[in-house]
């Protein structure tokens, strides 16, 4: 199991690097496919993956990514509002087949999976985006690695949460500090590449630490959803890792945060 997980992890890392370096339409198309698979996994947990409500969500995601590619200046709130109206219309037409909670979760999935993952492309498209985009992975996978190592070495105090009994407070702090240091190191090495930022090492250290915090929340949130629906993994697409949502649960949270923070720093608000 360890070697299977390691091999698939290396392959996933190589594919990720290739897609992010390529950027543009290649990255966008890959994110669209990943988002659709992730949505399918989420809706399968609810046993709604082949229902009309789910197909409205799938179509919404396809339209959203098409607009993101062709018309990036479009107000995407309109796409999500239109999706909500269509979902409610289907809810009324099919009544009493569905409960409003199911409609709400279907809509939540569009934002939670597709809109969040699309922020990888949106960060990649920012000024200096070819370098900034790696902060998403530093804050997620880099943080996870640091937290795991610190937790194994000195972790003694368990988190006050039933979601992940193996995680320790020391591990969580180690993840935050580790991601901040990785951001500082990354910003120092590539300082000259960040033309749109003032003092890149400090800014990237801050973003790394903040991303680690939200990354760990994202990981626990995915665990909470699985506990609610009594499943171990969302899928088996990635050997040793589970499904798309099992591997990208923290990325789903770090990508929007990095996008938001970079909008603030690039525009010089702070």
FENDA-V927622 format. One record per residue. RES is the residue in one small letter. OMEGA is omega in degrees with one decimal (* if undefined). Layout:
RES/OMEGA ; RES/OMEGA
This chain:
x/-179.3 ; x/-177.6 ; x/176.1 ; x/179.4 ; x/-179.6 ; x/-178.4 ; x/-179.5 ; x/177.3 ; x/178.5 ; x/178.8 ; x/179.3 ; x/179.9 ; x/179.9 ; x/178.5 ; x/179.6 ; x/179.1 ; x/-179.9 ; x/-178.5 ; x/-178.1 ; x/177.2 ; x/179.3 ; x/179.7 ; x/175.4 ; x/-174.9 ; x/178.2 ; x/178.9 ; x/-177.9 ; x/179.8 ; x/179.1 ; x/179.1 ; x/177.5 ; x/179.3 ; x/179.2 ; x/179.8 ; x/179.7 ; x/177.6 ; x/178.6 ; x/177.0 ; x/179.0 ; x/179.5 ; x/-180.0 ; x/-178.0 ; x/176.4 ; x/177.0 ; x/178.9 ; x/-175.8 ; x/-179.9 ; x/-170.0 ; x/-179.3 ; x/179.2 ; x/-179.8 ; x/178.3 ; x/-179.5 ; x/-179.2 ; x/174.3 ; x/178.7 ; x/179.4 ; x/-179.6 ; x/177.5 ; x/-179.4 ; x/178.9 ; x/178.7 ; x/-179.7 ; x/-179.2 ; x/177.6 ; x/178.2 ; x/178.6 ; x/178.8 ; x/-172.9 ; x/-174.7 ; x/-174.7 ; x/-179.2 ; x/-178.1 ; x/174.2 ; x/-173.6 ; x/173.4 ; x/-179.2 ; x/178.6 ; x/-177.9 ; x/176.0 ; x/177.7 ; x/177.9 ; x/179.0 ; x/179.4 ; x/178.8 ; x/178.8 ; x/179.2 ; x/177.4 ; x/179.1 ; x/177.2 ; x/179.8 ; x/-178.6 ; x/-175.9 ; x/-176.4 ; x/9.4 ; x/-175.3 ; x/-175.8 ; x/172.8 ; x/-176.6 ; x/177.1 ; x/179.0 ; x/177.1 ; x/-179.2 ; x/-179.1 ; x/176.6 ; x/178.7 ; x/177.0 ; x/-178.6 ; x/179.5 ; x/-179.5 ; x/-175.5 ; x/-175.8 ; x/-169.9 ; x/-177.8 ; x/-179.5 ; x/-178.9 ; x/179.6 ; x/179.4 ; x/174.1 ; x/177.9 ; x/-177.5 ; x/174.7 ; x/179.9 ; x/-177.4 ; x/179.3 ; x/169.8 ; x/-175.3 ; x/-175.0 ; x/-179.9 ; x/178.3 ; x/-178.9 ; x/-172.9 ; x/-178.3 ; x/176.3 ; x/178.2 ; x/-176.6 ; x/173.6 ; x/-179.0 ; x/-178.6 ; x/-175.1 ; x/176.4 ; x/177.2 ; x/-179.3 ; x/179.2 ; x/179.0 ; x/179.7 ; x/180.0 ; x/-178.0 ; x/-179.6 ; x/179.0 ; x/179.0 ; x/-175.1 ; x/-172.7 ; x/-177.5 ; x/-180.0 ; x/-175.1 ; x/-177.2 ; x/175.3 ; x/177.7 ; x/-178.0 ; x/178.6 ; x/-174.5 ; x/-176.9 ; x/-175.4 ; x/-178.7 ; x/-179.7 ; x/-179.8 ; x/177.1 ; x/178.9 ; x/178.7 ; x/179.2 ; x/178.1 ; x/178.0 ; x/177.8 ; x/-179.5 ; x/-179.5 ; x/-179.6 ; x/179.5 ; x/177.6 ; x/179.1 ; x/176.4 ; x/176.5 ; x/178.0 ; x/179.7 ; x/-179.6 ; x/179.6 ; x/179.1 ; x/-178.5 ; x/-175.0 ; x/-177.5 ; x/-175.6 ; x/-178.6 ; x/-176.2 ; x/-175.4 ; x/-175.3 ; x/-176.1 ; x/172.3 ; x/-179.4 ; x/-177.3 ; x/-178.2 ; x/-178.4 ; x/-179.4 ; x/-178.0 ; x/175.0 ; x/178.7 ; x/-179.2 ; x/178.1 ; x/179.0 ; x/179.3 ; x/179.4 ; x/178.5 ; x/179.8 ; x/-178.1 ; x/177.5 ; x/-179.5 ; x/174.7 ; x/178.8 ; x/178.2 ; x/-179.7 ; x/178.2 ; x/177.6 ; x/177.5 ; x/180.0 ; x/178.9 ; x/179.8 ; x/177.1 ; x/179.7 ; x/-175.6 ; x/171.7 ; x/174.6 ; x/-179.9 ; x/178.9 ; x/178.0 ; x/-178.8 ; x/-178.8 ; x/-175.8 ; x/-178.1 ; x/-176.0 ; x/178.8 ; x/-178.0 ; x/-176.5 ; x/-178.5 ; x/178.7 ; x/-177.4 ; x/176.8 ; x/-176.9 ; x/-175.1 ; x/-176.8 ; x/179.6 ; x/177.2 ; x/179.9 ; x/179.7 ; x/-176.5 ; x/-177.4 ; x/178.1 ; x/-179.1 ; x/179.3 ; x/179.0 ; x/-179.5 ; x/-177.7 ; x/-179.9 ; x/174.1 ; x/-179.9 ; x/-175.2 ; x/-178.6 ; x/-179.4 ; x/174.3 ; x/179.5 ; x/177.0 ; x/*
